[in-house]
């Protein structure tokens, strides 16, 4: 539900949004494995992040740009 103008105010392109999510995953889950959470907890947190934004990930996975 983000307008095109707002999107481009925060990201250079759609790949910037995907990169932002990857960084978020790293900070909240993968980088914490072995530090503050177990492997299981880290992967579970990653899945929670994906589940919180289903429309974003459906659209990203449906894109034909990655083929």
PDB file of N, CA, C and O in Angstrom, chain B, residues numbered from 101:
ATOM      1  N   UNK B 101       0.817  -1.199   0.000  1.00  0.00           N
ATOM      2  CA  UNK B 101       0.000   0.000   0.000  1.00  0.00           C
ATOM      3  C   UNK B 101       0.859   1.261   0.000  1.00  0.00           C
ATOM      4  O   UNK B 101       0.484   2.265   0.607  1.00  0.00           O
ATOM      5  N   UNK B 102       1.976   1.220  -0.656  1.00  0.00           N
ATOM      6  CA  UNK B 102       2.898   2.343  -0.712  1.00  0.00           C
ATOM      7  C   UNK B 102       2.837   2.957  -2.101  1.00  0.00           C
ATOM      8  O   UNK B 102       2.895   2.242  -3.102  1.00  0.00           O
ATOM      9  N   UNK B 103       2.722   4.261  -2.168  1.00  0.00           N
ATOM     10  CA  UNK B 103       2.666   4.905  -3.482  1.00  0.00           C
ATOM     11  C   UNK B 103       4.037   4.820  -4.158  1.00  0.00           C
ATOM     12  O   UNK B 103       5.062   4.632  -3.503  1.00  0.00           O
ATOM     13  N   UNK B 104       4.026   4.959  -5.453  1.00  0.00           N
ATOM     14  CA  UNK B 104       5.275   4.914  -6.231  1.00  0.00           C
ATOM     15  C   UNK B 104       6.242   6.003  -5.768  1.00  0.00           C
ATOM     16  O   UNK B 104       7.444   5.766  -5.642  1.00  0.00           O
ATOM     17  N   UNK B 105       5.708   7.191  -5.518  1.00  0.00           N
ATOM     18  CA  UNK B 105       6.545   8.304  -5.067  1.00  0.00           C
ATOM     19  C   UNK B 105       7.209   7.988  -3.737  1.00  0.00           C
ATOM     20  O   UNK B 105       8.405   8.222  -3.565  1.00  0.00           O
ATOM     21  N   UNK B 106       6.437   7.456  -2.796  1.00  0.00           N
ATOM     22  CA  UNK B 106       6.995   7.100  -1.491  1.00  0.00           C
ATOM     23  C   UNK B 106       8.029   5.991  -1.618  1.00  0.00           C
ATOM     24  O   UNK B 106       9.060   6.018  -0.946  1.00  0.00           O
ATOM     25  N   UNK B 107       7.755   5.018  -2.476  1.00  0.00           N
ATOM     26  CA  UNK B 107       8.697   3.924  -2.674  1.00  0.00           C
ATOM     27  C   UNK B 107      10.045   4.455  -3.131  1.00  0.00           C
ATOM     28  O   UNK B 107      11.079   4.114  -2.558  1.00  0.00           O
ATOM     29  N   UNK B 108      10.034   5.295  -4.167  1.00  0.00           N
ATOM     30  CA  UNK B 108      11.291   5.797  -4.720  1.00  0.00           C
ATOM     31  C   UNK B 108      11.949   6.842  -3.831  1.00  0.00           C
ATOM     32  O   UNK B 108      13.112   7.185  -4.045  1.00  0.00           O
ATOM     33  N   UNK B 109      11.237   7.348  -2.849  1.00  0.00           N
ATOM     34  CA  UNK B 109      11.857   8.223  -1.866  1.00  0.00           C
ATOM     35  C   UNK B 109      12.763   7.400  -0.949  1.00  0.00           C
ATOM     36  O   UNK B 109      13.749   7.916  -0.423  1.00  0.00           O
ATOM     37  N   UNK B 110      12.429   6.115  -0.757  1.00  0.00           N
ATOM     38  CA  UNK B 110      13.189   5.259   0.152  1.00  0.00           C
ATOM     39  C   UNK B 110      14.150   4.311  -0.556  1.00  0.00           C
ATOM     40  O   UNK B 110      15.159   3.908   0.024  1.00  0.00           O
ATOM     41  N   UNK B 111      13.850   3.948  -1.805  1.00  0.00           N
ATOM     42  CA  UNK B 111      14.664   2.969  -2.524  1.00  0.00           C
ATOM     43  C   UNK B 111      14.982   3.483  -3.926  1.00  0.00           C
ATOM     44  O   UNK B 111      14.173   4.171  -4.549  1.00  0.00           O
ATOM     45  N   UNK B 112      16.177   3.136  -4.411  1.00  0.00           N
ATOM     46  CA  UNK B 112      16.575   3.525  -5.760  1.00  0.00           C
ATOM     47  C   UNK B 112      15.749   2.773  -6.791  1.00  0.00           C
ATOM     48  O   UNK B 112      15.316   3.346  -7.791  1.00  0.00           O
ATOM     49  N   UNK B 113      15.532   1.480  -6.541  1.00  0.00           N
ATOM     50  CA  UNK B 113      14.739   0.645  -7.438  1.00  0.00           C
ATOM     51  C   UNK B 113      14.170  -0.520  -6.638  1.00  0.00           C
ATOM     52  O   UNK B 113      14.376  -0.602  -5.427  1.00  0.00           O
ATOM     53  N   UNK B 114      13.454  -1.424  -7.310  1.00  0.00           N
ATOM     54  CA  UNK B 114      12.832  -2.535  -6.580  1.00  0.00           C
ATOM     55  C   UNK B 114      13.867  -3.482  -5.990  1.00  0.00           C
ATOM     56  O   UNK B 114      13.590  -4.162  -5.002  1.00  0.00           O
ATOM     57  N   UNK B 115      15.042  -3.533  -6.574  1.00  0.00           N
ATOM     58  CA  UNK B 115      16.094  -4.380  -6.022  1.00  0.00           C
ATOM     59  C   UNK B 115      16.597  -3.821  -4.692  1.00  0.00           C
ATOM     60  O   UNK B 115      17.054  -4.572  -3.831  1.00  0.00           O
ATOM     61  N   UNK B 116      16.512  -2.514  -4.531  1.00  0.00           N
ATOM     62  CA  UNK B 116      16.880  -1.895  -3.268  1.00  0.00           C
ATOM     63  C   UNK B 116      15.987  -2.356  -2.133  1.00  0.00           C
ATOM     64  O   UNK B 116      16.443  -2.520  -1.001  1.00  0.00           O
ATOM     65  N   UNK B 117      14.705  -2.566  -2.436  1.00  0.00           N
ATOM     66  CA  UNK B 117      13.775  -3.056  -1.420  1.00  0.00           C
ATOM     67  C   UNK B 117      14.136  -4.486  -1.009  1.00  0.00           C
ATOM     68  O   UNK B 117      14.111  -4.822   0.175  1.00  0.00           O
ATOM     69  N   UNK B 118      14.466  -5.310  -1.975  1.00  0.00           N
ATOM     70  CA  UNK B 118      14.856  -6.697  -1.680  1.00  0.00           C
ATOM     71  C   UNK B 118      16.153  -6.707  -0.873  1.00  0.00           C
ATOM     72  O   UNK B 118      16.282  -7.478   0.078  1.00  0.00           O
ATOM     73  N   UNK B 119      17.109  -5.865  -1.240  1.00  0.00           N
ATOM     74  CA  UNK B 119      18.362  -5.784  -0.485  1.00  0.00           C
ATOM     75  C   UNK B 119      18.115  -5.326   0.948  1.00  0.00           C
ATOM     76  O   UNK B 119      18.766  -5.801   1.879  1.00  0.00           O
ATOM     77  N   UNK B 120      17.172  -4.400   1.122  1.00  0.00           N
ATOM     78  CA  UNK B 120      16.832  -3.929   2.455  1.00  0.00           C
ATOM     79  C   UNK B 120      16.292  -5.087   3.303  1.00  0.00           C
ATOM     80  O   UNK B 120      16.659  -5.229   4.469  1.00  0.00           O
ATOM     81  N   UNK B 121      15.426  -5.909   2.716  1.00  0.00           N
ATOM     82  CA  UNK B 121      14.900  -7.059   3.449  1.00  0.00           C
ATOM     83  C   UNK B 121      16.015  -8.046   3.795  1.00  0.00           C
ATOM     84  O   UNK B 121      16.027  -8.608   4.890  1.00  0.00           O
ATOM     85  N   UNK B 122      16.940  -8.255   2.880  1.00  0.00           N
ATOM     86  CA  UNK B 122      18.055  -9.156   3.177  1.00  0.00           C
ATOM     87  C   UNK B 122      18.874  -8.635   4.347  1.00  0.00           C
ATOM     88  O   UNK B 122      19.283  -9.414   5.207  1.00  0.00           O
ATOM     89  N   UNK B 123      19.116  -7.344   4.393  1.00  0.00           N
ATOM     90  CA  UNK B 123      19.851  -6.762   5.515  1.00  0.00           C
ATOM     91  C   UNK B 123      19.064  -6.901   6.817  1.00  0.00           C
ATOM     92  O   UNK B 123      19.638  -7.163   7.874  1.00  0.00           O
ATOM     93  N   UNK B 124      17.754  -6.722   6.729  1.00  0.00           N
ATOM     94  CA  UNK B 124      16.903  -6.893   7.903  1.00  0.00           C
ATOM     95  C   UNK B 124      16.983  -8.327   8.423  1.00  0.00           C
ATOM     96  O   UNK B 124      17.084  -8.547   9.630  1.00  0.00           O
ATOM     97  N   UNK B 125      16.939  -9.300   7.516  1.00  0.00           N
ATOM     98  CA  UNK B 125      17.091 -10.702   7.910  1.00  0.00           C
ATOM     99  C   UNK B 125      18.411 -10.916   8.624  1.00  0.00           C
ATOM    100  O   UNK B 125      18.458 -11.534   9.688  1.00  0.00           O
ATOM    101  N   UNK B 126      19.484 -10.403   8.036  1.00  0.00           N
ATOM    102  CA  UNK B 126      20.799 -10.583   8.633  1.00  0.00           C
ATOM    103  C   UNK B 126      20.868 -10.008  10.037  1.00  0.00           C
ATOM    104  O   UNK B 126      21.376 -10.651  10.955  1.00  0.00           O
ATOM    105  N   UNK B 127      20.359  -8.805  10.198  1.00  0.00           N
ATOM    106  CA  UNK B 127      20.438  -8.137  11.500  1.00  0.00           C
ATOM    107  C   UNK B 127      19.572  -8.818  12.550  1.00  0.00           C
ATOM    108  O   UNK B 127      19.982  -8.950  13.703  1.00  0.00           O
ATOM    109  N   UNK B 128      18.391  -9.244  12.164  1.00  0.00           N
ATOM    110  CA  UNK B 128      17.446  -9.776  13.152  1.00  0.00           C
ATOM    111  C   UNK B 128      17.543 -11.269  13.378  1.00  0.00           C
ATOM    112  O   UNK B 128      17.063 -11.771  14.394  1.00  0.00           O
ATOM    113  N   UNK B 129      18.150 -11.983  12.459  1.00  0.00           N
ATOM    114  CA  UNK B 129      18.165 -13.429  12.659  1.00  0.00           C
ATOM    115  C   UNK B 129      19.528 -14.039  12.379  1.00  0.00           C
ATOM    116  O   UNK B 129      20.184 -14.516  13.305  1.00  0.00           O
ATOM    117  N   UNK B 130      19.968 -14.037  11.143  1.00  0.00           N
ATOM    118  CA  UNK B 130      21.174 -14.779  10.780  1.00  0.00           C
ATOM    119  C   UNK B 130      22.419 -14.309  11.524  1.00  0.00           C
ATOM    120  O   UNK B 130      23.236 -15.130  11.942  1.00  0.00           O
ATOM    121  N   UNK B 131      22.572 -13.010  11.694  1.00  0.00           N
ATOM    122  CA  UNK B 131      23.746 -12.489  12.399  1.00  0.00           C
ATOM    123  C   UNK B 131      23.714 -12.817  13.891  1.00  0.00           C
ATOM    124  O   UNK B 131      24.747 -12.768  14.559  1.00  0.00           O
ATOM    125  N   UNK B 132      22.549 -13.147  14.409  1.00  0.00           N
ATOM    126  CA  UNK B 132      22.416 -13.434  15.833  1.00  0.00           C
ATOM    127  C   UNK B 132      22.575 -14.918  16.169  1.00  0.00           C
ATOM    128  O   UNK B 132      22.679 -15.288  17.339  1.00  0.00           O
ATOM    129  N   UNK B 133      22.594 -15.756  15.141  1.00  0.00           N
ATOM    130  CA  UNK B 133      22.750 -17.193  15.386  1.00  0.00           C
ATOM    131  C   UNK B 133      24.121 -17.437  16.011  1.00  0.00           C
ATOM    132  O   UNK B 133      25.149 -17.016  15.481  1.00  0.00           O
ATOM    133  N   UNK B 134      24.110 -18.117  17.133  1.00  0.00           N
ATOM    134  CA  UNK B 134      25.340 -18.398  17.856  1.00  0.00           C
ATOM    135  C   UNK B 134      25.698 -17.307  18.854  1.00  0.00           C
ATOM    136  O   UNK B 134      26.570 -17.499  19.701  1.00  0.00           O
ATOM    137  N   UNK B 135      25.039 -16.179  18.759  1.00  0.00           N
ATOM    138  CA  UNK B 135      25.281 -15.080  19.699  1.00  0.00           C
ATOM    139  C   UNK B 135      24.145 -15.016  20.711  1.00  0.00           C
ATOM    140  O   UNK B 135      24.314 -15.365  21.880  1.00  0.00           O
ATOM    141  N   UNK B 136      22.984 -14.566  20.243  1.00  0.00           N
ATOM    142  CA  UNK B 136      21.860 -14.403  21.163  1.00  0.00           C
ATOM    143  C   UNK B 136      20.731 -15.394  20.889  1.00  0.00           C
ATOM    144  O   UNK B 136      19.752 -15.447  21.635  1.00  0.00           O
ATOM    145  N   UNK B 137      20.867 -16.182  19.814  1.00  0.00           N
ATOM    146  CA  UNK B 137      19.831 -17.174  19.528  1.00  0.00           C
ATOM    147  C   UNK B 137      20.436 -18.404  18.863  1.00  0.00           C
ATOM    148  O   UNK B 137      21.521 -18.364  18.282  1.00  0.00           O
ATOM    149  N   UNK B 138      19.693 -19.487  18.975  1.00  0.00           N
ATOM    150  CA  UNK B 138      20.129 -20.735  18.351  1.00  0.00           C
ATOM    151  C   UNK B 138      19.833 -20.682  16.855  1.00  0.00           C
ATOM    152  O   UNK B 138      19.164 -19.766  16.376  1.00  0.00           O
ATOM    153  N   UNK B 139      20.342 -21.681  16.119  1.00  0.00           N
ATOM    154  CA  UNK B 139      20.058 -21.779  14.695  1.00  0.00           C
ATOM    155  C   UNK B 139      18.547 -21.851  14.456  1.00  0.00           C
ATOM    156  O   UNK B 139      18.015 -21.178  13.572  1.00  0.00           O
ATOM    157  N   UNK B 140      17.879 -22.659  15.239  1.00  0.00           N
ATOM    158  CA  UNK B 140      16.432 -22.813  15.122  1.00  0.00           C
ATOM    159  C   UNK B 140      15.723 -21.479  15.344  1.00  0.00           C
ATOM    160  O   UNK B 140      14.850 -21.104  14.561  1.00  0.00           O
ATOM    161  N   UNK B 141      16.089 -20.765  16.399  1.00  0.00           N
ATOM    162  CA  UNK B 141      15.461 -19.475  16.697  1.00  0.00           C
ATOM    163  C   UNK B 141      15.717 -18.448  15.590  1.00  0.00           C
ATOM    164  O   UNK B 141      14.830 -17.667  15.244  1.00  0.00           O
ATOM    165  N   UNK B 142      16.921 -18.455  15.044  1.00  0.00           N
ATOM    166  CA  UNK B 142      17.255 -17.528  13.964  1.00  0.00           C
ATOM    167  C   UNK B 142      16.441 -17.793  12.714  1.00  0.00           C
ATOM    168  O   UNK B 142      15.927 -16.862  12.092  1.00  0.00           O
ATOM    169  N   UNK B 143      16.323 -19.051  12.345  1.00  0.00           N
ATOM    170  CA  UNK B 143      15.528 -19.407  11.160  1.00  0.00           C
ATOM    171  C   UNK B 143      14.050 -19.129  11.393  1.00  0.00           C
ATOM    172  O   UNK B 143      13.348 -18.702  10.476  1.00  0.00           O
ATOM    173  N   UNK B 144      13.571 -19.365  12.608  1.00  0.00           N
ATOM    174  CA  UNK B 144      12.186 -19.073  12.937  1.00  0.00           C
ATOM    175  C   UNK B 144      11.910 -17.570  12.831  1.00  0.00           C
ATOM    176  O   UNK B 144      10.859 -17.166  12.333  1.00  0.00           O
ATOM    177  N   UNK B 145      12.832 -16.761  13.290  1.00  0.00           N
ATOM    178  CA  UNK B 145      12.675 -15.304  13.183  1.00  0.00           C
ATOM    179  C   UNK B 145      12.656 -14.874  11.717  1.00  0.00           C
ATOM    180  O   UNK B 145      11.890 -13.986  11.342  1.00  0.00           O
ATOM    181  N   UNK B 146      13.477 -15.484  10.904  1.00  0.00           N
ATOM    182  CA  UNK B 146      13.476 -15.181   9.472  1.00  0.00           C
ATOM    183  C   UNK B 146      12.111 -15.504   8.858  1.00  0.00           C
ATOM    184  O   UNK B 146      11.581 -14.719   8.072  1.00  0.00           O
ATOM    185  N   UNK B 147      11.549 -16.647   9.212  1.00  0.00           N
ATOM    186  CA  UNK B 147      10.227 -17.018   8.701  1.00  0.00           C
ATOM    187  C   UNK B 147       9.137 -16.074   9.205  1.00  0.00           C
ATOM    188  O   UNK B 147       8.179 -15.791   8.486  1.00  0.00           O
ATOM    189  N   UNK B 148       9.279 -15.594  10.424  1.00  0.00           N
ATOM    190  CA  UNK B 148       8.311 -14.618  10.952  1.00  0.00           C
ATOM    191  C   UNK B 148       8.350 -13.327  10.136  1.00  0.00           C
ATOM    192  O   UNK B 148       7.307 -12.737   9.854  1.00  0.00           O
ATOM    193  N   UNK B 149       9.539 -12.894   9.763  1.00  0.00           N
ATOM    194  CA  UNK B 149       9.663 -11.685   8.951  1.00  0.00           C
ATOM    195  C   UNK B 149       9.000 -11.866   7.595  1.00  0.00           C
ATOM    196  O   UNK B 149       8.330 -10.957   7.105  1.00  0.00           O
ATOM    197  N   UNK B 150       9.180 -13.025   6.987  1.00  0.00           N
ATOM    198  CA  UNK B 150       8.542 -13.307   5.700  1.00  0.00           C
ATOM    199  C   UNK B 150       7.027 -13.353   5.864  1.00  0.00           C
ATOM    200  O   UNK B 150       6.297 -12.796   5.045  1.00  0.00           O
ATOM    201  N   UNK B 151       6.560 -14.003   6.903  1.00  0.00           N
ATOM    202  CA  UNK B 151       5.120 -14.129   7.137  1.00  0.00           C
ATOM    203  C   UNK B 151       4.469 -12.775   7.416  1.00  0.00           C
ATOM    204  O   UNK B 151       3.280 -12.596   7.154  1.00  0.00           O
ATOM    205  N   UNK B 152       5.231 -11.834   7.938  1.00  0.00           N
ATOM    206  CA  UNK B 152       4.676 -10.512   8.248  1.00  0.00           C
ATOM    207  C   UNK B 152       4.413  -9.675   6.993  1.00  0.00           C
ATOM    208  O   UNK B 152       3.635  -8.722   7.041  1.00  0.00           O
ATOM    209  N   UNK B 153       5.049 -10.020   5.876  1.00  0.00           N
ATOM    210  CA  UNK B 153       4.899  -9.256   4.639  1.00  0.00           C
ATOM    211  C   UNK B 153       4.598 -10.169   3.456  1.00  0.00           C
ATOM    212  O   UNK B 153       5.369 -10.198   2.497  1.00  0.00           O
ATOM    213  N   UNK B 154       3.503 -10.912   3.500  1.00  0.00           N
ATOM    214  CA  UNK B 154       3.237 -11.892   2.437  1.00  0.00           C
ATOM    215  C   UNK B 154       3.044 -11.267   1.053  1.00  0.00           C
ATOM    216  O   UNK B 154       3.474 -11.848   0.056  1.00  0.00           O
ATOM    217  N   UNK B 155       2.415 -10.113   0.975  1.00  0.00           N
ATOM    218  CA  UNK B 155       2.198  -9.492  -0.340  1.00  0.00           C
ATOM    219  C   UNK B 155       3.509  -9.106  -0.995  1.00  0.00           C
ATOM    220  O   UNK B 155       3.686  -9.298  -2.198  1.00  0.00           O
ATOM    221  N   UNK B 156       4.430  -8.561  -0.212  1.00  0.00           N
ATOM    222  CA  UNK B 156       5.735  -8.171  -0.747  1.00  0.00           C
ATOM    223  C   UNK B 156       6.452  -9.377  -1.336  1.00  0.00           C
ATOM    224  O   UNK B 156       6.971  -9.314  -2.450  1.00  0.00           O
ATOM    225  N   UNK B 157       6.479 -10.469  -0.592  1.00  0.00           N
ATOM    226  CA  UNK B 157       7.214 -11.637  -1.053  1.00  0.00           C
ATOM    227  C   UNK B 157       6.521 -12.348  -2.204  1.00  0.00           C
ATOM    228  O   UNK B 157       7.192 -12.898  -3.077  1.00  0.00           O
ATOM    229  N   UNK B 158       5.202 -12.349  -2.226  1.00  0.00           N
ATOM    230  CA  UNK B 158       4.492 -12.911  -3.385  1.00  0.00           C
ATOM    231  C   UNK B 158       4.859 -12.150  -4.645  1.00  0.00           C
ATOM    232  O   UNK B 158       5.161 -12.749  -5.677  1.00  0.00           O
ATOM    233  N   UNK B 159       4.834 -10.827  -4.559  1.00  0.00           N
ATOM    234  CA  UNK B 159       5.160  -9.994  -5.720  1.00  0.00           C
ATOM    235  C   UNK B 159       6.617 -10.168  -6.124  1.00  0.00           C
ATOM    236  O   UNK B 159       6.923 -10.237  -7.314  1.00  0.00           O
ATOM    237  N   UNK B 160       7.510 -10.239  -5.160  1.00  0.00           N
ATOM    238  CA  UNK B 160       8.930 -10.388  -5.471  1.00  0.00           C
ATOM    239  C   UNK B 160       9.208 -11.737  -6.130  1.00  0.00           C
ATOM    240  O   UNK B 160      10.002 -11.816  -7.067  1.00  0.00           O
ATOM    241  N   UNK B 161       8.566 -12.787  -5.651  1.00  0.00           N
ATOM    242  CA  UNK B 161       8.794 -14.119  -6.209  1.00  0.00           C
ATOM    243  C   UNK B 161       8.095 -14.297  -7.560  1.00  0.00           C
ATOM    244  O   UNK B 161       8.496 -15.142  -8.360  1.00  0.00           O
ATOM    245  N   UNK B 162       7.074 -13.520  -7.806  1.00  0.00           N
ATOM    246  CA  UNK B 162       6.351 -13.602  -9.065  1.00  0.00           C
ATOM    247  C   UNK B 162       7.071 -12.842 -10.174  1.00  0.00           C
ATOM    248  O   UNK B 162       6.800 -13.068 -11.354  1.00  0.00           O
ATOM    249  N   UNK B 163       7.972 -11.954  -9.813  1.00  0.00           N
ATOM    250  CA  UNK B 163       8.670 -11.125 -10.791  1.00  0.00           C
ATOM    251  C   UNK B 163       9.454 -11.986 -11.773  1.00  0.00           C
ATOM    252  O   UNK B 163      10.081 -12.972 -11.388  1.00  0.00           O
ATOM    253  N   UNK B 164       9.412 -11.611 -13.014  1.00  0.00           N
ATOM    254  CA  UNK B 164      10.156 -12.334 -14.049  1.00  0.00           C
ATOM    255  C   UNK B 164      11.541 -11.725 -14.262  1.00  0.00           C
ATOM    256  O   UNK B 164      12.306 -12.210 -15.096  1.00  0.00           O
ATOM    257  N   UNK B 165      11.869 -10.673 -13.521  1.00  0.00           N
ATOM    258  CA  UNK B 165      13.162 -10.004 -13.670  1.00  0.00           C
ATOM    259  C   UNK B 165      14.326 -10.879 -13.248  1.00  0.00           C
ATOM    260  O   UNK B 165      15.450 -10.670 -13.705  1.00  0.00           O
ATOM    261  N   UNK B 166      14.083 -11.849 -12.392  1.00  0.00           N
ATOM    262  CA  UNK B 166      15.184 -12.660 -11.868  1.00  0.00           C
ATOM    263  C   UNK B 166      15.497 -13.851 -12.755  1.00  0.00           C
ATOM    264  O   UNK B 166      16.423 -14.604 -12.454  1.00  0.00           O
ATOM    265  N   UNK B 167      14.766 -14.045 -13.828  1.00  0.00           N
ATOM    266  CA  UNK B 167      15.012 -15.205 -14.697  1.00  0.00           C
ATOM    267  C   UNK B 167      16.074 -14.897 -15.722  1.00  0.00           C
ATOM    268  O   UNK B 167      16.413 -15.755 -16.537  1.00  0.00           O
TER     269      UNK B 167
END
